[in-house]
């Protein structure tokens, strides 16, 4: 039996184009929590980005009350962090080599994930080939403009979630986000749901499409993605 392999996409984008706003980037725990779940099962993973190169990390994800012990261990692990120093780009990989596509979040993803046609082609090819597509928080921005071969948006009629617009206000990000991702996904046809509590954990599985609401959902999103993978191997 072919050994499973996971492709993880992280953002290259750090500039929010607003004055008096700290740079953004990858939300570290949304990568590390997912990575840890699959690493414990010995599943191979490649971390890439749309353009390749060094990955910007959102400094807010490294804050004292945000960086949990597991993510802190990864952040202090030079071998792991080296994976983010010079990532391969979309052009460097073959989607047929992977069983799972995962989009980590961070506000940066709202920019470069949303409008990258090569990323959209990769996503469509993997989804239509029966592979698993998973995303968490702002990583779900990657799905909003993906169209299937029949012309429908990938999210049309699919159950899913993402970081809520209400929660953008809670975390002080409403002033700089380029659009309302929750509203956009609904307009594209997603059957959207969210936690009943602000910033609450929430993950949605619709066949081979798995989406998580926020950083608190990253581990659960990984676990559910792994469950789907194990059922389909």
C-alpha positions in Angstrom: 0.0 0.0 0.0 1.3 3.5 -0.9 2.4 5.5 2.1 0.2 8.6 2.7 1.7 12.0 2.2 0.4 15.5 3.2 0.9 18.8 1.5 0.7 21.8 3.9 0.3 25.3 2.4 1.3 28.4 4.4 1.1 32.0 3.5 3.9 34.3 2.1 2.0 37.5 2.9 2.9 39.8 5.7 1.9 43.3 4.6 -1.6 44.4 5.7 -1.3 47.7 3.8 -2.5 49.7 6.9 -0.8 52.2 9.1 -0.2 51.4 12.8 -0.9 47.7 12.2 1.7 45.1 13.0 2.7 42.8 10.1 0.8 39.6 9.7 1.7 36.1 8.3 1.3 32.5 9.4 -0.5 31.8 12.7 2.1 29.3 14.0 -0.1 27.0 16.1 -2.4 26.4 13.0 0.7 24.8 11.4 2.2 23.1 14.5 -1.0 21.5 15.9 -1.8 20.0 12.5 1.8 18.9 12.0 2.0 17.2 15.4 -1.1 15.1 14.8 0.3 13.6 11.6 3.9 13.4 12.8 2.8 11.2 15.6 1.4 8.8 13.0 4.7 8.8 11.0 3.0 10.4 8.0 5.3 12.4 5.7 4.5 16.1 5.2 5.8 18.8 2.9 5.4 22.5 3.9 5.2 24.8 0.9 4.0 28.3 0.1 2.6 30.0 -3.0 5.8 31.8 -3.9 8.3 29.7 -1.9 11.0 31.2 0.4 11.0 32.2 4.0 7.6 32.3 5.8 6.5 35.3 7.8 5.1 34.4 11.2 2.4 36.6 12.8 4.0 38.0 16.0 0.7 37.9 17.7 0.7 34.1 17.4 3.9 34.1 19.5 2.4 36.0 22.4 2.7 34.9 26.0 -1.0 33.9 26.4 -1.3 32.5 22.8 1.8 30.4 22.3 0.8 27.1 23.9 3.4 24.6 25.2 3.3 22.3 22.1 3.7 25.2 19.7 6.5 26.7 21.9 8.4 23.4 21.6 8.2 23.6 17.8 9.1 27.3 17.8 12.2 26.5 19.8 13.1 23.5 17.6 15.6 24.7 15.1 15.2 21.7 12.9 11.4 22.3 12.6 11.7 26.1 12.1 14.3 25.5 9.3 11.3 24.0 7.3 10.0 27.6 7.1 13.2 29.3 6.1 13.2 28.3 2.4 9.9 26.6 1.4 9.3 25.2 -2.0 6.6 26.9 -4.1 3.5 25.6 -5.8 5.5 25.3 -9.0 7.8 22.8 -7.4 5.3 20.1 -6.5 3.1 17.5 -8.2 -0.3 17.1 -6.6 -0.5 13.5 -7.5 2.2 12.8 -4.9 -0.1 13.8 -2.0 -3.3 12.4 -0.4 -4.1 15.5 1.7 -4.0 19.2 1.1 -4.1 21.4 4.2 -4.2 25.2 4.4 -2.9 26.7 7.6 -4.2 30.1 8.6 -3.0 33.5 9.7 -4.5 36.7 8.3 -1.9 36.7 5.6 -3.8 33.9 3.9 -6.6 36.3 3.2 -4.4 38.0 0.6 -2.3 35.5 -1.2 -4.5 32.3 -0.8 -7.5 34.1 -2.2 -6.4 35.1 -5.6 -3.7 32.6 -6.6 -4.8 30.8 -9.8 -2.1 28.2 -9.5 -3.2 27.4 -5.9 -6.8 27.2 -7.1 -5.9 24.7 -9.9 -4.0 22.6 -7.3 -7.0 22.6 -5.0 -9.4 21.7 -7.8 -7.2 18.9 -9.1 -6.8 17.3 -5.7 -10.4 17.6 -4.7 -11.7 16.2 -8.0 -9.1 13.4 -7.8 -10.7 12.3 -4.6 -8.0 13.6 -2.3 -8.7 15.4 1.0 -8.8 19.1 1.3 -8.6 20.6 4.8 -8.2 24.2 6.0 -8.4 26.1 9.3 -9.3 29.6 10.3 -8.2 32.1 7.6 -6.7 29.3 5.6 -10.2 28.6 4.4 -9.7 31.8 2.3 -8.0 29.5 -0.2 -11.3 27.9 -1.0 -13.5 30.9 -1.7 -12.5 31.4 -5.4 -11.8 27.7 -6.4 -14.1 26.6 -9.2 -14.6 22.9 -10.1 -14.6 21.7 -13.7 -18.3 22.2 -14.0 -18.0 25.9 -13.2 -19.4 25.7 -9.6 -17.5 27.0 -6.7 -16.0 24.2 -4.7 -17.7 25.5 -1.5 -21.2 25.6 -3.2 -23.5 23.4 -1.2 -20.7 22.2 1.1 -20.9 22.5 4.9 -18.0 24.4 6.3 -16.7 27.2 8.6 -13.9 29.8 8.9 -12.9 32.5 11.3 -16.1 34.5 12.0 -16.4 38.2 11.3 -17.7 38.8 14.8 -14.4 37.3 16.2 -12.4 39.6 13.9 -13.7 42.4 16.0 -12.9 40.6 19.3 -9.3 40.1 18.3 -8.9 43.7 17.0 -8.5 42.6 13.4 -11.6 44.0 11.9 -9.8 47.3 11.2 -7.4 45.7 8.7 -8.9 42.6 7.2 -9.4 43.1 3.4 -12.9 41.6 3.4 -15.5 39.6 5.4 -14.5 36.0 4.7 -17.5 34.5 6.4 -19.8 36.6 4.2 -17.9 35.8 1.1 -18.0 32.0 1.7 -21.8 32.2 2.3 -22.2 34.2 -1.0 -20.3 31.5 -2.8 -22.7 28.9 -1.5 -21.1 27.4 1.6 -23.5 26.1 4.2 -21.8 27.9 7.0 -21.8 27.1 10.7 -19.9 28.3 13.7 -19.4 27.7 17.4 -22.1 29.1 19.7 -19.4 30.8 21.7 -16.9 33.5 20.5 -13.6 31.9 19.6 -15.0 28.5 20.4 -13.7 25.3 18.9 -15.6 24.1 15.8 -14.7 21.8 12.9 -16.9 20.7 10.0 -16.5 17.6 7.9 -18.3 17.3 4.6 -17.1 14.2 2.8 -13.4 14.9 2.0 -13.7 18.6 2.8 -12.7 19.5 6.4 -12.7 23.1 7.8 -11.9 24.5 11.2 -13.1 27.8 12.6 -10.1 29.2 14.4 -6.7 28.4 16.1 -8.5 26.6 18.9 -9.8 24.2 16.2 -6.5 23.3 14.6 -5.9 20.1 16.5 -9.5 18.9 16.1 -9.3 19.7 12.3 -6.1 17.6 12.1 -7.7 14.7 13.9 -10.8 14.7 11.8 -8.6 15.0 8.6 -6.6 12.0 9.8 -9.8 10.0 10.5 -11.1 10.7 7.0 -7.7 9.7 5.5 -7.6 6.4 7.5 -11.1 5.5 6.3 -10.3 6.1 2.7 -6.9 4.4 2.5 
